[in-house]
Amino acid sequence: MEHEHVRDVDPAVADALEGEVDRQRETLQMIASENHVSQAVIDAQGSALTNKYAEGYPGSRYYGGCEYADEVEQLAIDRATELFGAEHVNVQPHSGTQANQAVYFAMLEPGDKILSLDLNHGGHLSHGHPANFVGQLYEVEQYEVDAETGYLDYEGLAEHAEEFEPDIIVSGYSAYPREIEWERIQEAADSVGALHLADIAHITGLVAAGVHPSPVGTADFVTGSTHKTIRSGRGGIVMCDEEYADDIDAAVFPGGQGGPLMHNIAGKAVGFKEALEPEFEDYAEQTVANAKALGERLAENGFSLVSEGTDNHLVLVDLRESHPDTSGGDAEEALEEAGIVLNGNTVPGETRSPFDPSGIRAGTPALTTRGFDEEDCRKVGDLITRVVDAPEDEAVLEEVREEVATLCDANPLYE
Ligand SMILES: *Cc1c(COP(=O)(O)O)cnc(C)c1O
């Protein structure tokens, strides 16, 4: 991937851009929320649409010259509608966080109540953490996963809802490896007259491919990211029934944003088209098969997995029993030195801190995009084991780094 025009103007940035491409090519990207978009999506995002102001929506803009912006946004909307089957889709949110904020802004008054999953248990900052304005503007309480099993405690959630009487219940998570039973959360919401926001940020691609059950048609609102398991470039999306369409559109623009990032919306349109192809279903299935293979191998090697496995694209490892002297942060650092990039992560019943948590989270979306299969992922499981068993052994890190390079060479990226 050449950046010759950037290089002419700004060699320092060109060096960093090329360094980043090489980093992605030569190391394993296992941060569960990351992926590699196609060159087509990159080209669409790096297009002249970045110049265009298109405040408003297709056919109803505040600026002239929007005929191509309209075409691109309508294509993104139509394809998302076909992928997810929602009555109404808004493709303008700049991110998943802003998609969630649009729903809160449309439906809640300051001081209203949000019930969402604890961050340590796999929730997200945008679900009402005190560090996010959502946590300050609304009254937030949090539900938890079952401490024993690591599975969502649907009954506990329903009881909590009865006590707290939230205005909205948020489901959908950042570090939850199991299938989410949307209907059970919907029932809890219905029984207390709450709305239900299903945030599928991590599993947008798995839902689009039918590999994870869809909350569309069940939950009142569905939000997602467009750059995680679906490879449509950085951004967000909101879906809802027609009855909420005008409120949601007004909450995205002008409620929370100005001009839409039309170049990113072009990336979404292209990525959604790719996701409508039959190959995308194979990709999503392989992503899950790879995560299962990775998890099984880690468990065979003595690691303890939250919920003892996975139904989706990620595994969450609790290091406390198997490696009491190694924190998630220590493991993350040693693995990165060995060419395996993932993140330390809090686990249910966390006893350390979010800055140096007790677990690691590993995902297979990016590895699968570059062609890894189950056998490769079992190898990766063995490599992770060697590093976490000896995080300070430079010789081990060097050996693993070489094996990572071999795996990367066999599965090239951005040729
Ligand atoms: C990643 C994520 C988001 C959105 O993140 P952005 O970085 O703002 O796109 C929202 N909710 C959950 C549960 C997530 O994991």
The ligand as a Gaussian input file, in Angstrom:
#p B3LYP/6-31G(d) Opt

LIG

0 1
 C      -17.137000      -1.044000      20.352000
 C      -18.423000      -0.863000      21.033000
 C      -19.219000       0.264000      20.795000
 C      -18.865000       1.401000      19.885000
 O      -17.606000       1.817000      19.893000
 P      -17.102000       2.999000      18.955000
 O      -15.653000       2.913000      19.179000
 O      -17.687000       4.242000      19.454000
 O      -17.535000       2.685000      17.552000
 C      -20.463000       0.340000      21.376000
 N      -20.902000      -0.641000      22.162000
 C      -20.193000      -1.756000      22.411000
 C      -20.786000      -2.820000      23.265000
 C      -18.912000      -1.891000      21.857000
 O      -18.195000      -2.977000      22.125000

